[in-house]
Amino acid sequence: MRTTVSHAGRRAVLSAFLCLLAGCGLRGPPGSTVAVASEGMWRSLHRPRPEAIDPAARVSVSNITVLNEDRAMDVAISLDIGLSELVSAGLLRRRDVRFVERRRFSEAVERERRGFTASRSAPPTGTSPGVEYVLSGAWIALGESSTLALRLVEAETGVLAAGFKANVPSDADLPAVARLAVGSTLAALQQIGRRPNWRDPLGPTSAPEEYEASNVPTEAVEAFFRGVLAEDRFDWEEARRGYQLAQEIAGDAFFEPAAALARVARLRAGGSLGASD
């Protein structure tokens, strides 16, 4: 007798298997659903942030809007935030640009201004080094194709430093779109003389100037987004689990979670939002 398994059933089996790999059976404190990492594991994740090379520009990522109705994720996160966080992770690991955290830092500063008490796990706000250029844009679906339109604006004057567009497939994967955004930003900085020479250890595929599929499975992207949601709550354990699960599913093809994991470890150890840790 032949048994057929639905797509949902296959995903459930995969999730259960990955859960075993990730150690889901280990529980943390009462009420926790996340395996608690040892201090030794946290120390192994704690890597210093790459030091920017002069004259690397200080760049922040504003909202990158996803106007593509065919895109959907099985996780409660805005795709605008998800795509922006993938771009941020791609910039954070580089030395030829200085990524400046804006979203979490601005939210923390506003909470302080209003007199709200921060959660016990929240990192110190710190002081931002200031932003020179702000990256924003939209991914817009147009029938069978779509367009990624981005703007790099001078933060102090609001003057457009560079604008660029690229055609991508409507079913393009999110990591590939994010990497194209990083590559386009670096190309723009090169044109205005603000990109120092640096050989990216991952090579040109990590920041291409034309669309290249990443082949990162959707399940890995969803795990990354769960890590983002947990990091926004300053829930370090669940953020770690989300990012590590993304790595386990996708392997070396998905390098953005490694940058996010190192950031989480630095913040957990006392790093500040203003220092873009």
N, C-alpha and C positions, 0 to 999 in steps of 0.2 A: 504494500500500500504506500503510495507516494504522498508525502505531506508537503504542502506549500506554506511558505512563511511570508506574511505581508511585509511591506517596507517598514512599517512602524514596528513590527515584531523584530526585524533584523536590527533596527536601531536600538531597541530595548536590550537585545542580547549583547550588542556592541557596548552599550553603556554599562551593562552589568560587568562585562569582562574588563573594561577600562577602570571601573570602580575597584575591582579586585587588584589590578595593577597599582592603582594609586593608594591602596591601603584604606579604603573606605570603611573597612570593618573595625578600624581603630578609632576610638572615640576620644574626644577631648573632655573638657569640663561638662558637668550636667547641663543638658540643653543644647550642647554643641553637636553638630552633624559633620564636623570636619576633623580629620586626623590632625593631631597637634604635632608639628615638626619639632625635633630636638634642637637645642641650641647649636649643636654641631652642624646640623643642616642649615640653619639660618646663617651661621658663619661662612659656610661654603657658598651661599648665595650672595653674601655681602661683598660686592666688588665695587671698587671706586668708579665714579663716573668718569667717562673719557674726558680728558682735558682738552679744551678747545685750542686750536692753533690760531695765532694772530695772522691776518685780521678777520677772523671768523665773525660773522654778523650774529647778533642776538635776535633770534626769530621765535615768535610764538604762533600757535595755531588757533585761529578763531573757528567759527562754525563752518564746516563743509557740509552743505545740505545735500541729502540724497533724494532726488526727485525721480524715483524709479519704482513704479508700483509693483513691478515683478520681483523686487527684492524683499525677502522676508527672512527673519531669524527666529529660531525657537528660544528666545531669551528676551526678557523684559528690558530692553535698552533701545534708546533712540539710535537709529542707524547713523544719524548725523554725528552723535557723540562717538559711536563705535568707530566710524571711519576716521574721525578726527584723532582718536586715541591711537589708531594704527599708524597714522602719519606721525604723531608725536613720538611714538616708540621708535619709528624709523629715524627720526632726527636725533633723538636722545642718545643713540649709540654712536653718533658720528663725532669727529674732531674738526671737520671743516665747516661746522656751523654750531652755534651755541643755542641750544633749545632752551627757551624760557617758559616755565609752566605758567599758564594764565587761568585756565578754567577753575581748577581746585583752589589756587591761590586767591583769585578774586572772590570766590564764594566764601572762603575762610575770612578774608578781610571784611567782607560785608557782614558776616555773622558777628564778628568782633565789634564792628561799628554799631550794630543794633543791640549790643549787650547780651547776646546769646552765649550760653556756656558751652564750650567745646566738649565733645565726648572725651572720656578718659584716654582712649587710644589715639586720639587725634594728634598728629605731629605739630610742632611749633610752626606758626605761620612764617616767621622770619621776615626778611626784607628782600624784595625782588631787585635783581640787578638792572631792571629796566629793559624795555623792548625797543629794538630799532625797526624791525619789520614785522608786520602781521600778515599771516597767510590765511586766506578765506576763499570760498568758492562754492561750486555746486556740481553734482553729478546728475545730469539731466538726460532722461530716456527720450529718444526720438524714433519711435517705431522699432525697427530691427537693430538700430545702432543707438549709441548714446554719446554724449559729449561731457568731458571733464573740463570745466572752465574754472580757472584759478586766478587770484589776484594777490600780488605782494605789494603791500602799502606801507609807506613810511609812517611809523607810529606817531611821531611828533607832529608832522605836518598834514597827514592824511593824503599826501600826494602818491599817485600810483607809480611804483617803482618798476613794475613789470606785470604784464598780463599774458596768460597763455592758455591755449585750448588744445585738447587732444581727443580724437575719436577713439572710443573703446566699444567693445561689444556690449549689448544690453545685458547679457548674462555674464559679464566680467566678474571675476572673483574679487572680493573686497581687499585682500592683501595686495593683489596686483594693482588695483586702482590707487591704493595708498602709496605704494612704492613709486608709481608713476608721478604722483603728487610730490614726493620727496625729490625724485630726479629732476622734475621740472623746476622746483624751487632752487635746487643747486645750480641748474643751468642759468637761471635768472641771476643768481648771485655772482656767477662767473662773468656774466655780461656786464655787470655794474662794478666789477673789480673787488668784490667782497668775499670771494671764496679762495682760501689758501690751498696750496698743493697738499694733497693727502691721498695716499693709496688705501682705499677701502679694502679691508681683508676679505670681505665677501664678494668683491668685484662689482662690475657694472650691473649685474642682475638685481642688486639690492636697491638701486636707485636709477632705473632706466629712464631714458627720455622718450621712449616709445612703449606702448603697452606690451607686456609680456605676461602670459598667464603664470600664476604662482604654483598651481596644482596643490594648494593647501585645502584639505577637506573642509566642508562646511562645519562639521562637528568640532573641528579644531578652532575655527573662528568663533563659534558659539561659546566654547570653553574660555577663550580669551576674553570675550565680552562679559562672561560671568566674573572673571577676574577683575575687570574694570568696575563692575557694579560693586563688588566687595571692597575694592580699594577706595571707591568713593565713600564707603561707610567706614573706612579705616579699619576694616576687618582683615587683619593681615593674614591670618590662617586661611580663610576662605579665598582671599586673593591669590595667595601662594598656590593653593590647590587648583584654582581655575587656570592659572598661567602654566603650571606644570602639566596639567592634563592636556592643554593645548600642545605643549611640546611633545608629550608622549604620543599623541595621535598623529601629528604631522612630521615629527622629527626635525632634522636640520633645515628642511625647506621653509620652516616657519621660525624666523629668528626674532621677530618682534616680542614674543613672550619673554625671552631671555633678558631683554632690556627692561621690561616691566618688572620682572622678578628682582633684578638687581636694585631697581628703584624702591620697590616695596621693602627689601631688606635694609636699605639705607634709611628709609623713613622710620621703620620699626626701631632702628638703633638710635634714633634721635635726630635724624636729618630734618631739614625744614622745607616747607613747600616753596618758600621764596628762593631757596637755592636751587630749585628745579630738581631736587633729588627724586 
